[in-house]
Amino acid sequence: MGNIVRVRVAKQMDGLTFSILPSTQKSIKDLIPTAKPVDRIFVAYDTKDDFGSYYGSLEKWIIPALLGVSTLGELKKINEIEIFDSQTRQTLHRITVHDEEIQSILG
């Protein structure tokens, strides 16, 4: 895994699904024994216009829950999180655990 976690994002008609592979879940558990990762989290929206206004900052809340970590110390064991579109396979963006935004969630 190289301490880089790949998170897939699937766009659907009524929301987004953030997911990680079972092999990624196992790697997270090996790296962080106290972690309780889940395979996917679905976020629904009422209207796409409303959802677009906060989509860019949504990941900082989803990532800790998806990876099953509850402390900043646990999260810091992961160097980088790559979020990519599951259809196009394009990287949407990368998050480093040292970003202040994600640290403020668990800090």
VENSULLIN-V591391 format. One record per pair of residues at least 24 apart in sequence whose ideal C-beta (glycine too) atoms are under 8 Angstrom apart, sorted by the first residue. I is the first residue (numbers start at 1). GAP is how many residues later the second one is. D is the distance in Angstrom with one decimal. If there is no record, write none. Layout:
i gap d
I GAP D
I GAP D
This chain:
i gap d
1 26 3.9
1 27 8.0
1 30 7.1
2 77 7.5
3 28 6.9
3 74 6.9
3 75 5.4
3 76 4.1
3 77 7.3
4 74 7.6
4 75 6.0
4 76 4.7
4 77 7.5
4 78 6.3
5 62 6.8
5 73 5.5
5 75 7.5
5 76 4.9
5 77 7.2
6 75 7.9
6 76 4.9
6 78 6.4
7 52 7.7
7 56 6.9
7 59 6.6
7 74 6.0
7 75 7.0
7 76 4.9
7 77 7.4
8 76 6.3
8 77 7.9
8 78 4.1
9 74 5.9
9 75 7.0
9 76 5.9
9 77 6.3
9 83 6.5
10 76 4.6
10 77 7.1
11 74 7.4
11 76 7.3
14 30 5.4
14 31 6.8
15 27 5.8
15 28 5.2
15 29 3.9
15 30 5.4
15 36 7.6
16 26 7.3
16 27 5.2
16 39 7.7
16 42 7.9
17 24 7.3
17 25 4.9
17 26 7.9
18 24 7.9
18 25 7.3
18 41 7.6
18 44 5.1
18 48 5.6
18 65 7.9
19 47 7.7
19 67 7.7
20 46 6.3
20 47 7.5
28 39 5.7
28 40 7.1
28 50 7.7
31 46 5.4
31 47 7.2
32 35 8.0
32 37 6.3
32 42 4.9
32 45 5.4
32 46 7.9
34 35 8.0
34 36 7.9
34 40 6.5
35 32 6.2
35 33 4.4
35 34 5.3
35 39 6.3
36 32 3.6
37 29 6.7
37 30 5.2
37 31 4.1
38 27 7.4
38 28 6.1
38 30 6.4
40 26 7.7
41 24 6.1
41 25 5.3
57 44 7.2
59 24 6.0
59 34 8.0
59 36 6.5
60 35 7.5
60 39 7.9
60 41 5.1
60 42 4.7
60 45 5.6
61 44 6.4
63 32 6.8
63 39 6.7
64 38 7.7
64 41 5.9
64 42 5.9
69 37 7.3
70 36 7.0
71 35 5.9
72 31 5.8
72 34 4.3
72 35 5.2
75 27 7.2
75 28 7.9
75 31 5.8
